[in-house]
């Protein structure tokens, strides 16, 4: 088995520098790299799964939206949402309509109970960081742009044989949604010194990988997420389809970090 964690980006420009992939197996950290845009990254994941189906991939974006929005739009399943994002996602980003918002949250028309998925409220992080709303398309920590473009790629990855937790019966190759802040534990990840100090506490990391992760917070997120996934691979193997989250999706996190 091997695990891959991807620190995702919804950027139009500079995606090849912003998207980082880390891969870990029983042999240790196999690679930590950037240099691919979203389409190229998807092709690499498909190619990896063809070489070895025993792979679990963690992707850092929201796999779905709040259930009320799915119902409002007439989507009976999350795959209908992914298909819509594959064809209409760019239109949403060019000219967002409520509840998606770019200028101000007030303009979204969202009530407090409509803004987040259940899993966004449940995920446990260290400190004040928390999951952001998929409807938010601008500002610090926003995930909306990356998630809309990511859902379009889920549509393609699913068609290439990946199962997607928690919507499917988990078989490998498998995709799970991750939130790095729930996987790294107590570290100020925006501080290069704090990243380097954290990396020194880990065993068997190649110095070159440690240097890259210390120098770049996206590389750090990918690397630590992959290491955490590997340490808790038994939990990943034990995942089951979860009907309670079959519309909104669920952020994977180990029982304890």
C-alpha positions in Angstrom: 0.0 0.0 0.0 1.0 3.6 -0.5 -0.6 6.9 0.3 -0.5 10.2 -1.5 -1.5 13.6 -0.1 -2.1 16.5 -2.4 -2.1 20.1 -1.3 -4.5 21.5 -3.9 -4.9 24.9 -5.5 -7.7 26.5 -7.5 -5.4 29.2 -8.9 -5.5 29.9 -12.7 -1.9 31.2 -12.7 0.9 29.5 -10.9 -0.9 26.2 -10.2 2.2 24.2 -11.0 4.1 25.9 -8.2 1.1 25.8 -5.8 0.0 22.1 -6.1 2.2 19.7 -4.1 2.1 15.9 -4.0 3.7 13.8 -1.3 3.8 10.0 -1.5 4.7 7.7 1.4 4.9 3.9 1.6 6.6 1.3 3.8 9.9 2.5 2.3 9.4 6.0 3.6 8.8 9.3 1.8 9.0 8.4 -1.9 8.5 11.8 -3.3 7.6 15.4 -2.5 7.1 17.4 -5.7 5.3 20.1 -7.5 5.3 21.1 -11.2 1.9 19.9 -12.4 -1.3 21.8 -13.0 -4.7 20.2 -12.1 -5.1 18.3 -15.3 -1.6 17.0 -15.2 -2.0 16.0 -11.5 -5.1 14.0 -12.3 -3.3 12.2 -15.1 -0.4 11.4 -12.7 -2.9 10.0 -10.1 -4.5 7.8 -12.7 -1.1 6.6 -13.9 -0.1 5.8 -10.4 -3.3 3.9 -9.8 -2.7 1.8 -12.9 0.8 0.8 -11.7 -0.4 0.0 -8.2 -4.1 -0.1 -7.2 -3.3 -0.2 -3.5 -3.2 3.5 -3.2 -5.2 6.0 -1.1 -5.1 9.6 -2.1 -6.0 12.5 0.1 -7.1 15.7 -1.7 -7.3 19.1 0.1 -10.6 20.5 -1.1 -14.3 20.1 -0.3 -15.8 17.1 -2.1 -19.4 18.5 -1.8 -21.6 21.3 -0.6 -24.2 21.6 2.1 -27.1 19.2 1.6 -29.7 22.0 1.4 -28.0 23.4 -1.7 -27.9 20.0 -3.5 -31.6 19.6 -2.8 -32.4 23.2 -3.9 -30.6 22.6 -7.2 -32.3 19.2 -7.8 -29.2 17.1 -7.5 -30.1 13.5 -6.3 -26.5 12.6 -5.7 -23.1 14.1 -5.3 -22.0 12.8 -8.7 -24.7 15.0 -10.3 -23.0 17.9 -8.6 -19.5 16.9 -9.8 -20.9 16.6 -13.4 -22.4 20.1 -13.1 -19.1 21.5 -11.9 -17.2 19.9 -14.7 -19.4 21.7 -17.2 -20.6 24.9 -15.3 -18.0 25.4 -12.6 -16.0 28.0 -14.5 -19.2 30.0 -15.2 -20.0 30.0 -11.4 -16.5 31.3 -10.8 -16.7 34.0 -13.5 -20.1 35.3 -12.3 -20.9 33.9 -8.9 -24.5 34.0 -7.7 -25.7 33.6 -4.1 -24.9 31.6 -2.1 -21.4 31.7 -3.7 -19.8 35.0 -2.9 -16.7 37.0 -3.7 -17.4 40.6 -2.5 -19.0 40.1 0.9 -20.5 37.4 2.9 -23.5 39.5 3.6 -24.3 39.5 -0.1 -24.5 35.6 -0.1 -27.8 35.6 1.7 -26.7 32.7 3.8 -28.1 32.0 7.2 -25.6 30.7 9.8 -27.0 27.2 9.6 -26.6 27.2 5.7 -22.9 28.1 5.4 -21.2 24.9 6.4 -21.4 21.2 5.9 -21.8 19.0 8.9 -18.2 17.8 8.5 -16.9 21.3 8.4 -18.4 21.9 11.8 -17.2 18.5 13.2 -13.6 18.5 12.1 -11.2 19.1 15.0 -8.2 21.3 14.5 -5.5 22.7 16.8 -5.9 26.4 17.6 -8.3 28.8 16.0 -8.1 27.4 12.4 -11.3 25.9 11.1 -12.7 24.6 7.8 -14.0 27.3 5.6 -17.3 27.4 3.7 -17.3 26.1 0.1 -19.4 29.1 -0.8 -16.6 31.5 0.0 -14.6 32.3 -3.2 -12.2 35.0 -1.8 -10.2 35.9 1.2 -7.9 34.1 3.7 -8.3 30.4 3.8 -11.0 30.3 1.2 -11.6 26.9 -0.4 -14.5 27.6 -2.8 -12.5 28.2 -6.0 -10.3 25.1 -5.4 -13.3 23.0 -4.4 -15.3 23.9 -7.5 -12.4 23.1 -9.8 -11.6 20.0 -7.6 -15.1 18.6 -7.9 -14.8 18.7 -11.7 -11.7 16.6 -11.4 -13.5 14.1 -9.0 -15.9 13.6 -11.9 -13.0 12.6 -14.0 -11.2 10.5 -11.4 -14.3 8.6 -10.5 -14.7 7.7 -14.2 -11.2 6.4 -14.2 -11.9 3.8 -11.5 -11.3 5.6 -8.2 -13.8 5.1 -5.4 -14.6 8.2 -3.4 -15.2 8.0 0.4 -17.7 8.3 2.0 -20.0 8.1 -1.1 -18.8 4.8 -2.4 -18.0 1.4 -0.9 -14.3 2.0 -0.3 -12.1 0.0 -2.7 -8.7 1.0 -3.9 -7.7 3.2 -5.6 -9.5 5.4 -3.1 -9.9 9.2 -2.7 -10.6 10.8 0.6 -11.1 14.5 1.5 -8.4 15.9 3.8 -8.0 19.1 5.7 -4.3 19.5 6.6 -5.0 21.6 9.7 -6.6 18.5 11.2 -3.6 16.4 10.4 -0.6 18.5 11.4 -1.2 19.0 15.1 0.1 22.0 16.9 2.3 23.9 14.5 2.2 27.5 13.2 2.4 26.3 9.6 2.8 29.9 8.2 6.1 30.2 10.1 9.1 28.7 8.4 11.0 28.3 11.6 8.0 26.5 13.2 7.8 24.2 10.2 11.5 23.4 10.4 11.2 22.7 14.2 8.2 20.4 13.7 10.0 18.5 10.9 13.0 17.8 13.3 10.6 15.8 15.5 9.9 13.4 12.7 12.0 10.3 11.9 13.5 9.2 8.6 12.7 12.2 6.5 15.3 12.8 3.8 17.0 16.2 4.4 16.1 17.4 0.9 12.4 16.7 1.6 12.7 18.4 5.0 14.3 21.5 3.4 11.5 21.7 0.8 8.8 21.4 3.4 10.4 23.9 5.7 10.7 26.4 2.8 7.1 26.1 1.5 3.9 25.8 3.5 2.1 23.9 0.7 4.9 21.3 0.5 4.7 21.1 4.3 1.0 20.4 4.2 1.4 17.7 1.6 4.2 16.0 3.4 2.8 16.0 6.9 -0.6 15.0 5.6 0.9 12.0 3.7 2.9 11.0 6.8 -0.1 11.2 9.0 -2.2 9.1 6.5 0.5 6.5 6.4 0.8 6.3 10.2 -3.0 5.7 10.3 -3.2 3.5 7.3 -5.1 0.8 9.2 -7.9 3.3 9.7 -7.9 4.1 6.0 -8.1 0.4 5.2 -11.1 0.1 7.6 -13.2 2.9 6.1 -16.8 2.0 5.2 -19.4 3.7 3.1 -21.3 6.2 5.3 -24.9 6.9 4.4 -25.1 9.7 7.0 -22.6 11.7 4.8 -23.7 10.5 1.4 -24.6 14.0 0.1 -22.2 16.4 1.9 -19.1 14.2 2.2 -16.8 13.9 5.1 -13.3 15.1 5.9 -11.1 12.2 6.8 -9.1 12.5 10.0 -7.5 9.9 12.2 -9.0 9.1 15.6 -6.0 10.9 17.2 -3.2 12.9 15.6 
